[in-house]
Amino acid sequence: MSRSRTSPGTQAAAKTGGRVFWEYTQAIILAVILALFIRTFVVQAFKIPSESMLQTLQVGDHILVNKFIYGIKIPFTERVLIPIKAPQRGDVVVFVYPVDPSKDYIKRVIGLPGDEVQIIDKKVFINGQKINEPYVRHADRIVLPKDKKRDNFGPVEVPKHKLFVMGDNRDHSYDSRFWGFVDIGQVKGKAFIIYWSWDSGRFSVRWSRLANLIQ
């Protein structure tokens, strides 16, 4: 009765194959962990779905958000583990939408904690001083009364740990004028660059917008 034997060469090949498989598995696991770490603590990508930030951001812009700039948070909480800096007036930020936490919004910071915000005939005043807003777009010449909130609003004081945010496309933005303040702990990060932009209407890439810094 004959017995089949595995040759030394076959055994060596099996060991080599197993070692290569394990090395690839380790590399994949490491890459996934690194990607999750970067997304959680450093940089996250977002796509612009609406016109509320025209002309700064257009529908179809893909942006990167710096999640590290305002501090390192404990994952899945609002608690800042290592504070770095607070949001500044003029920053374009991504945050959890207060009305529906399942959604992320992007707006510009206008009022900081303790600021008095008032809008008079579309012009924004902080602590009684009109601010310069070169990024603002007004598409409607009509000035709405105060009860409509859009063009005449306040004055209101921004509470502690809160922000007053507005879209750059001022006549077509649903923002703090209508639904209130943003908790600083709900800010995910600061938008800083457009890495891709797709014009679905023309079915083409907006090449001139690629690598544009967001200001």
JODA-V292997 format. One record per backbone hydrogen bond with DSSP energy under -1.0 kcal/mol. CO is the residue of the C=O (numbers start at 1). NH is the residue of the N-H. E is the energy in kcal/mol with one decimal. If there is no record, write none. Layout:
# JODA-V292997
CO,NH,E  CO,NH,E
This chain:
# JODA-V292997
7,11,-2.1  8,12,-2.3  9,13,-2.1  10,14,-2.3  11,15,-2.3  12,16,-2.5  13,17,-2.8  14,18,-2.5  15,19,-2.4  16,20,-2.5  17,21,-2.4  18,22,-2.3  19,23,-2.2  20,24,-2.4  21,25,-2.4  22,26,-2.6  23,27,-2.1  24,28,-2.4  25,29,-2.6  26,30,-2.6  27,31,-2.3  28,32,-2.4  29,33,-2.6  30,34,-2.6  31,35,-2.5  32,36,-2.5  33,37,-2.4  34,38,-2.6  35,39,-2.5  36,40,-2.3  37,41,-2.7  38,42,-2.1  38,43,-1.8  42,67,-3.1  44,65,-2.6  46,63,-3.0  48,60,-2.3  51,54,-1.6  52,169,-2.2  53,57,-2.1  58,61,-2.3  60,198,-1.8  61,48,-2.8  62,195,-2.1  62,196,-1.4  63,46,-2.4  64,192,-2.4  64,193,-1.0  65,44,-1.7  66,190,-2.0  68,71,-1.6  72,81,-3.1  72,82,-1.7  74,77,-1.7  79,74,-2.4  82,72,-2.0  88,91,-2.2  91,109,-3.0  92,191,-2.7  93,107,-1.9  94,188,-2.8  94,189,-1.4  95,105,-2.7  100,103,-2.4  103,97,-2.5  105,95,-2.4  107,93,-2.6  108,166,-2.3  109,90,-2.8  111,164,-2.4  112,115,-2.5  115,158,-2.9  116,127,-2.8  117,156,-2.2  118,125,-3.5  119,153,-2.1  120,123,-2.0  123,120,-2.7  124,131,-2.2  125,118,-2.3  126,129,-1.8  129,126,-2.9  133,136,-1.4  145,148,-1.7  146,149,-1.3  151,122,-2.8  153,119,-2.8  156,117,-3.2  158,114,-3.0  159,162,-1.4  161,184,-2.5  163,182,-2.5  164,110,-2.9  164,111,-2.3  165,176,-2.0  166,108,-2.8  168,137,-2.9  168,170,-2.1  169,172,-2.5  175,178,-2.4  175,179,-2.0  176,180,-1.1  182,163,-1.9  183,186,-2.2  184,187,-1.6  186,96,-2.1  189,94,-2.3  190,66,-3.2  192,214,-1.4  193,64,-2.2  194,211,-2.8  196,62,-3.8  197,206,-2.3  199,203,-1.1  199,204,-1.8  204,199,-3.1  205,207,-1.4  206,209,-1.8  207,210,-1.1  209,212,-1.8  212,194,-2.4
